[in-house]
Amino acid sequence: MTERYDVLVVGAGPAGLSAACAAASRGARVGLLDAQARVGGQVWRHDVARADASSVPRAFTRAIARAWVEFLAQTQVVAAAPGVLLVEDTQGARSLQTDALILATGARELMLPFPGWTLPGVTGAGGLQALAKQGWPLAGKRVVIAGSGPLLLAAAASARRHGAKVLGIHEQARADMVFRFACGLWRWPSKASQALRLRAQLAGIRYSCSSVVLRALGDDRVRAIELDGPTGRQQTECDVLAVGYGLLPNVELPQALGCKLENDGAHPRVRTDDRQCTSVTGVFAAGEICGIGGRDAAVVEGAIAGYAAVGAVAAVQALQRRRQHQHAFAAHLQRHFALDSRVLALADPETLVCRCEDVPLHALDGYIDARSAKLATRCGMGACQGRICGSALEAMGRFPRGDLRPPFFPARLATLGDTDFSADLNSGVVSS
């Protein structure tokens, strides 16, 4: 089965919602797809403990409720070419055609390996937020938050709201860098007020700078951690450890479509112009895949992409100043929370790097690229398809992550044999 939309948006987080509503406001038939059952993405993820409350702005939920935007829930892109996507939902597979494709696939956490990081009870900082909102029991548990960036505060606040005893927040950046970051927030009042609210919610919880988790200790689960901070090394008993070293763009889909990428530190992001156009005609990108800038940047970029997709030139121009202002925040954030070299060298030779296939770091010695390492060790061949280990190895300077080929996610055999999608490709509906 094949369906056609004027504009198709992949990702229902802040950027995707903003893009879909902008395009729909100009009369376009818009399809908005996401792997989750609800809109909101990771930023506005539904919290089962607060079933009656929604953090998604009303303007976005109203647009979907009034059928201005058709939400395709629990739908994943399995394969893609410009102008057509093969997707899979709970009912099966179908092809989606469009004249304008907007990619808003967001970002994921950068997980860096260290001894004990595979123990049960060790999660990402953002992963802890997601688990808590989905009902993972945290009440009464002793939780340590570590890593880098403002996400640590949000993760700690979520853990505390769900009943956890947060023992401390450990930021790898130096205290002077964190202080300078905070002092510069006057240029972005909404960010400053958000930071103040989070700190108020975390009153009484110690925030330590230049502090890094060296290892997690335990048998069947994490029992304690070893920390290295300004006062030296120490051990702390805990039940849960959440570690996140910032975010990195999900560029697999734009890369598969042929969109040009550019380096954002150690990791690639999608290159766009001031209208959020990629290097591929008819393909736009917005939000974190264009560089980590936060929710406000994602919303304005999404709106620009949505208007540009339907030719609303005046509306695009009106948003340029806001876009530049939010890009300045992204640069401010990246400059003050750059990773210290010691966090990139925490793994010892026996530390598992590929958790899916149980590949230790020493098994990768002698390999200079991801493909040869994968063929010899199976590193990156597991369920995550190298999203975790490949990104970690790239950050550690081992070798760049290899290209991801379709299917982008595990899919049914029936989906992979979809005849409509093959026909679309072979008939010339899609041009490369």
C-alpha positions as CSV (number, residue, x, y, z in Angstrom):
1,M,0.0,0.0,0.0
2,T,1.3,3.5,-0.9
3,E,0.1,6.8,0.5
4,R,1.1,10.3,-0.6
5,Y,1.5,13.5,1.5
6,D,2.4,17.0,0.5
7,V,4.9,17.1,3.4
8,L,6.1,14.1,5.4
9,V,7.9,14.7,8.7
10,V,10.0,12.0,10.4
11,G,10.2,12.5,14.1
12,A,7.5,13.9,16.4
13,G,9.7,15.8,18.9
14,P,9.9,19.6,19.2
15,A,11.4,20.1,15.7
16,G,9.1,17.6,14.0
17,L,5.9,19.0,15.7
18,S,6.9,22.5,14.9
19,A,7.6,21.6,11.2
20,A,4.4,19.7,10.8
21,C,2.2,22.5,12.2
22,A,4.0,25.2,10.2
23,A,3.4,23.3,6.9
24,A,-0.2,22.4,7.8
25,S,-0.9,26.1,8.6
26,R,-0.4,26.8,4.9
27,G,-2.8,24.1,3.8
28,A,-0.5,21.2,3.1
29,R,-1.5,17.6,3.8
30,V,1.1,16.6,6.4
31,G,2.1,13.2,7.7
32,L,4.0,13.1,10.9
33,L,5.5,9.7,11.9
34,D,7.3,8.6,15.0
35,A,8.3,5.3,16.6
36,Q,6.5,6.2,19.8
37,A,2.8,5.9,20.5
38,R,2.5,9.6,21.4
39,V,3.9,12.9,20.1
40,G,6.6,14.7,22.1
41,G,9.8,12.9,21.4
42,Q,12.3,12.6,24.2
43,V,11.9,16.2,25.5
44,W,8.1,16.0,25.9
45,R,7.9,12.2,26.6
46,H,4.6,11.1,28.3
47,D,5.0,10.4,32.0
48,V,2.8,7.5,33.1
49,A,2.9,8.8,36.7
50,R,1.3,12.0,35.5
51,A,-1.3,10.5,33.1
52,D,-3.5,13.6,33.1
53,A,-0.7,16.1,32.4
54,S,1.0,16.7,29.0
55,S,4.1,18.7,28.5
56,V,3.5,19.0,24.8
57,P,2.4,22.6,24.0
58,R,-1.3,22.9,23.2
59,A,-0.7,24.5,19.8
60,F,0.8,21.3,18.6
61,T,-1.7,18.9,20.2
62,R,-4.6,21.0,18.8
63,A,-3.2,20.8,15.3
64,I,-3.1,17.0,15.4
65,A,-6.5,16.7,17.1
66,R,-8.1,18.9,14.4
67,A,-6.6,16.6,11.7
68,W,-4.4,19.4,10.3
69,V,-1.6,16.9,10.8
70,E,-2.0,13.1,10.5
71,F,0.0,11.4,13.2
72,L,1.4,8.0,12.2
73,A,2.1,6.5,15.6
74,Q,4.5,3.6,16.3
75,T,5.9,3.9,12.8
76,Q,9.6,3.3,11.9
77,V,11.5,4.0,8.7
78,V,13.0,0.7,7.5
79,A,14.5,2.0,4.2
80,A,14.4,5.2,2.3
81,A,15.1,7.0,-1.0
82,P,14.4,10.7,-1.8
83,G,10.6,11.1,-2.2
84,V,9.6,7.7,-0.7
85,L,10.0,5.8,2.6
86,L,9.4,2.2,3.4
87,V,7.9,2.2,6.9
88,E,6.6,-0.4,9.3
89,D,3.9,0.0,12.0
90,T,2.0,-2.4,14.2
91,Q,-0.1,-3.5,11.3
92,G,2.5,-4.1,8.7
93,A,4.5,-2.3,6.0
94,R,3.6,0.5,3.6
95,S,5.3,3.1,1.3
96,L,4.9,6.8,1.9
97,Q,5.5,9.2,-1.0
98,T,6.0,12.9,-0.6
99,D,7.2,16.0,-2.5
100,A,8.9,17.4,0.6
101,L,10.5,15.3,3.3
102,I,11.5,16.9,6.7
103,L,13.9,15.0,8.8
104,A,13.6,15.7,12.6
105,T,15.1,12.5,13.9
106,G,16.7,14.1,17.0
107,A,19.6,12.9,19.0
108,R,20.7,10.1,21.3
109,E,23.0,10.0,24.3
110,L,26.7,9.6,23.9
111,M,27.6,6.6,26.0
112,L,31.3,6.2,26.8
113,P,32.6,2.8,28.0
114,F,34.2,2.4,31.4
115,P,34.7,-0.7,33.6
116,G,31.3,-1.9,34.9
117,W,29.2,0.1,32.5
118,T,27.3,-3.0,31.4
119,L,26.1,-3.9,35.0
120,P,22.3,-3.9,35.5
121,G,21.4,-0.6,37.2
122,V,23.7,1.5,35.0
123,T,21.9,3.7,32.4
124,G,22.3,6.8,30.5
125,A,21.3,10.1,32.1
126,G,18.5,10.7,29.5
127,G,17.8,6.9,29.6
128,L,17.0,7.2,33.3
129,Q,14.5,10.0,32.5
130,A,12.8,7.8,29.9
131,L,12.7,4.8,32.1
132,A,11.3,6.8,35.0
133,K,8.5,8.3,32.8
134,Q,7.7,4.8,31.5
135,G,7.2,3.5,35.1
136,W,10.6,2.0,36.1
137,P,10.5,2.0,39.9
138,L,12.9,4.5,41.4
139,A,11.2,5.2,44.8
140,G,13.7,4.8,47.6
141,K,16.6,3.9,45.4
142,R,20.0,5.6,45.8
143,V,20.9,7.3,42.5
144,V,24.1,8.9,41.3
145,I,24.0,11.2,38.2
146,A,27.2,11.7,36.2
147,G,28.5,12.8,32.9
148,S,28.3,16.3,31.3
149,G,25.9,19.0,30.4
150,P,22.6,20.5,31.5
151,L,20.9,17.1,30.9
152,L,22.3,16.0,34.2
153,L,20.2,18.5,36.1
154,A,17.0,17.4,34.2
155,A,17.8,13.7,34.9
156,A,18.3,14.3,38.6
157,A,15.1,16.3,38.9
158,S,13.2,13.5,37.1
159,A,14.7,10.9,39.4
160,R,13.8,12.9,42.5
161,R,10.2,13.5,41.3
162,H,9.8,9.8,41.0
163,G,10.9,9.1,44.6
164,A,14.7,8.4,44.2
165,K,17.3,9.6,46.7
166,V,19.8,11.4,44.5
167,L,23.2,11.2,46.1
168,G,25.0,13.6,43.9
169,I,25.5,15.1,40.5
170,H,29.0,14.7,39.0
171,E,29.9,17.0,36.1
172,Q,33.2,16.3,34.2
173,A,33.7,19.9,33.2
174,R,35.7,22.2,35.3
175,A,34.0,24.5,37.8
176,D,35.2,27.7,36.0
177,M,33.7,26.5,32.7
178,V,30.4,25.7,34.3
179,F,30.4,29.1,36.1
180,R,31.1,30.9,32.8
181,F,28.3,29.0,31.1
182,A,25.9,30.0,33.8
183,C,27.0,33.7,33.7
184,G,26.4,33.8,29.9
185,L,22.8,32.6,30.2
186,W,21.4,36.1,30.6
187,R,21.4,36.2,26.8
188,W,18.8,33.4,26.8
189,P,16.3,34.3,29.6
190,S,14.2,31.1,29.1
191,K,17.3,29.0,29.5
192,A,18.3,30.9,32.7
193,S,14.9,30.5,34.3
194,Q,14.8,26.8,33.4
195,A,18.2,26.3,35.1
196,L,17.1,28.2,38.2
197,R,14.0,26.1,38.5
198,L,16.0,22.9,38.2
199,R,18.5,24.0,40.8
200,A,15.6,24.9,43.1
201,Q,14.1,21.4,42.6
202,L,17.5,19.9,43.5
203,A,18.1,21.9,46.7
204,G,20.3,19.9,49.0
205,I,21.9,17.7,46.3
206,R,25.6,18.2,45.8
207,Y,26.8,19.3,42.4
208,S,30.5,18.4,41.9
209,C,32.6,19.6,39.0
210,S,35.8,18.0,37.6
211,S,34.3,14.7,38.9
212,V,34.3,11.5,36.8
213,V,33.0,8.0,37.4
214,L,36.0,5.7,36.9
215,R,34.2,2.3,37.4
216,A,31.0,0.7,38.5
217,L,31.3,-2.1,41.1
218,G,29.0,-5.0,41.7
219,D,28.2,-8.6,40.9
220,D,24.6,-9.2,39.6
221,R,24.0,-5.4,39.6
222,V,25.7,-2.1,40.4
223,R,26.5,-1.8,44.1
224,A,28.9,1.0,44.3
225,I,31.0,3.4,42.1
226,E,34.5,4.7,42.2
227,L,34.8,8.5,41.6
228,D,37.7,10.7,40.8
229,G,37.1,14.3,41.8
230,P,39.0,17.4,43.1
231,T,39.5,15.8,46.5
232,G,40.8,12.5,45.0
233,R,39.3,9.1,44.6
234,Q,36.4,7.8,46.6
235,Q,33.8,5.0,46.6
236,T,30.1,5.6,46.9
237,E,27.4,2.9,47.4
238,C,24.4,3.3,45.1
239,D,21.6,1.3,43.5
240,V,21.4,3.2,40.2
241,L,24.1,5.0,38.2
242,A,23.1,7.3,35.3
243,V,25.9,8.5,33.1
244,G,25.5,10.6,30.0
245,Y,28.2,12.6,28.1
246,G,25.9,14.8,26.1
247,L,24.0,14.1,22.9
248,L,24.9,13.3,19.3
249,P,22.8,13.7,16.2
250,N,20.9,10.7,14.7
251,V,22.2,11.1,11.1
252,E,21.6,7.6,9.8
253,L,18.5,8.4,7.7
254,P,19.8,11.7,6.1
255,Q,23.1,9.9,5.4
256,A,21.2,7.1,3.7
257,L,19.4,9.7,1.6
258,G,22.6,11.2,0.4
259,C,22.5,14.4,2.5
260,K,25.9,16.0,3.0
261,L,27.2,15.9,6.6
262,E,29.7,18.0,8.4
263,N,31.7,17.5,11.6
264,D,30.3,18.7,14.8
265,G,33.3,18.0,17.1
266,A,34.0,14.3,16.8
267,H,30.5,13.5,15.4
268,P,28.7,14.3,12.1
269,R,25.6,16.5,11.7
270,V,23.5,17.3,8.7
271,R,24.5,20.4,6.7
272,T,21.7,22.8,6.0
273,D,21.2,26.3,4.6
274,D,19.3,29.1,6.3
275,R,16.0,27.5,5.1
276,Q,16.9,24.1,6.6
277,C,17.4,22.6,3.1
278,T,19.9,19.8,2.9
279,S,22.0,19.0,-0.1
280,V,19.3,16.8,-1.5
281,T,16.5,18.5,-3.3
282,G,13.2,18.2,-1.5
283,V,14.8,17.0,1.8
284,F,14.9,19.3,4.8
285,A,16.3,18.8,8.2
286,A,15.7,20.4,11.6
287,G,16.5,20.1,15.3
288,E,19.3,18.1,16.9
289,I,20.4,16.3,13.7
290,C,21.6,19.7,12.5
291,G,23.7,20.2,15.7
292,I,22.9,19.9,19.4
293,G,21.1,23.1,20.4
294,G,18.2,22.2,22.7
295,R,14.5,22.5,22.5
296,D,14.1,26.1,21.6
297,A,16.5,25.8,18.6
298,A,14.6,22.7,17.5
299,V,11.3,24.5,17.5
300,V,12.5,27.4,15.5
301,E,14.4,25.3,13.0
302,G,11.3,23.0,12.6
303,A,9.1,26.0,11.9
304,I,11.5,27.2,9.2
305,A,11.7,23.8,7.6
306,G,7.9,23.5,7.6
307,Y,7.4,26.9,6.0
308,A,10.2,26.4,3.5
309,A,8.7,23.0,2.4
310,V,5.5,24.8,1.3
311,G,7.2,27.9,-0.1
312,A,6.2,30.3,2.6
313,V,9.3,32.6,2.0
314,A,8.2,35.5,4.2
315,A,7.6,33.3,7.2
316,V,11.0,31.7,6.8
317,Q,12.7,35.1,6.7
318,A,10.8,36.3,9.8
319,L,12.4,33.5,11.8
320,Q,16.0,34.0,10.8
321,R,17.0,36.2,13.8
322,R,15.6,33.7,16.2
323,R,17.4,30.9,14.5
324,Q,20.8,32.8,14.8
325,H,20.1,33.5,18.5
326,Q,19.5,29.8,19.2
327,H,22.6,28.8,17.2
328,A,24.6,31.1,19.4
329,F,23.3,29.2,22.5
330,A,24.4,25.9,20.9
331,A,27.9,27.2,20.5
332,H,27.9,28.5,24.0
333,L,26.9,25.1,25.3
334,Q,29.4,23.2,23.3
335,R,32.3,25.5,24.2
336,H,31.8,25.1,28.0
337,F,31.0,21.4,28.2
338,A,33.7,20.0,25.9
339,L,34.7,16.6,27.1
340,D,37.9,16.2,29.1
341,S,40.4,13.7,27.5
342,R,40.3,11.5,30.6
343,V,36.6,10.5,30.0
344,L,37.6,9.2,26.6
345,A,40.2,6.9,28.1
346,L,38.3,5.3,30.9
347,A,37.9,1.9,29.3
348,D,40.6,-0.7,30.0
349,P,41.6,-3.5,27.6
350,E,39.0,-5.9,29.1
351,T,36.1,-3.4,29.1
352,L,33.3,-4.4,26.8
353,V,32.9,-1.8,24.1
354,C,30.2,-3.6,22.0
355,R,27.5,-4.6,24.6
356,C,25.4,-6.4,22.0
357,E,28.1,-8.8,20.9
358,D,30.3,-8.8,24.0
359,V,33.4,-7.4,22.3
360,P,36.1,-6.1,24.6
361,L,38.3,-3.1,23.7
362,H,41.5,-5.1,23.2
363,A,39.8,-7.2,20.5
364,L,39.8,-4.1,18.3
365,D,43.5,-3.5,18.4
366,G,45.1,-3.4,15.0
367,Y,41.9,-2.5,13.1
368,I,41.8,0.9,11.4
369,D,38.2,1.1,10.2
370,A,34.8,0.0,11.4
371,R,34.2,-2.4,8.6
372,S,37.3,-4.6,9.1
373,A,36.7,-4.6,12.9
374,K,33.1,-5.6,12.4
375,L,33.9,-8.5,10.0
376,A,36.6,-9.9,12.4
377,T,35.0,-9.3,15.8
378,R,31.2,-8.7,15.2
379,C,31.6,-5.3,16.9
380,G,28.5,-3.2,15.8
381,M,26.5,-6.2,14.4
382,G,24.1,-6.3,17.3
383,A,20.6,-4.9,17.8
384,C,21.7,-1.3,18.0
385,Q,23.6,-1.6,14.7
386,G,26.7,0.2,16.1
387,R,24.8,3.2,17.4
388,I,26.3,2.9,20.9
389,C,29.7,1.3,20.3
390,G,30.3,3.0,16.9
391,S,29.7,6.4,18.3
392,A,31.8,5.7,21.4
393,L,34.7,4.5,19.3
394,E,34.4,7.5,17.1
395,A,34.6,9.8,20.2
396,M,37.5,7.9,21.6
397,G,39.5,8.4,18.3
398,R,39.6,4.7,17.3
399,F,37.9,5.0,14.0
400,P,34.8,6.6,12.5
401,R,31.5,4.7,12.7
402,G,30.7,2.8,9.6
403,D,27.7,3.6,7.3
404,L,24.4,2.1,8.4
405,R,22.6,0.2,5.6
406,P,18.9,-0.6,5.5
407,P,17.0,-1.9,7.3
408,F,17.7,0.9,9.8
409,F,15.9,-1.0,12.6
410,P,14.9,-4.6,13.1
411,A,12.0,-5.3,10.7
412,R,9.6,-8.2,9.7
413,L,10.6,-10.3,6.7
414,A,7.4,-9.3,5.1
415,T,8.4,-5.7,5.3
416,L,11.8,-6.3,3.7
417,G,10.0,-8.0,0.8
418,D,7.6,-5.1,0.3
419,T,6.7,-5.0,-3.4
420,D,5.2,-1.6,-3.4
421,F,8.4,0.0,-2.2
422,S,10.5,-1.9,-4.8
423,A,8.1,-0.9,-7.5
424,D,8.4,2.8,-6.5
425,L,12.1,2.6,-6.8
426,N,12.2,0.7,-10.1
427,S,9.5,2.8,-11.7
428,G,11.4,6.0,-11.5
429,V,9.1,7.7,-9.0
430,V,12.2,8.3,-7.0
431,S,15.1,10.1,-8.5
432,S,18.5,10.0,-6.9
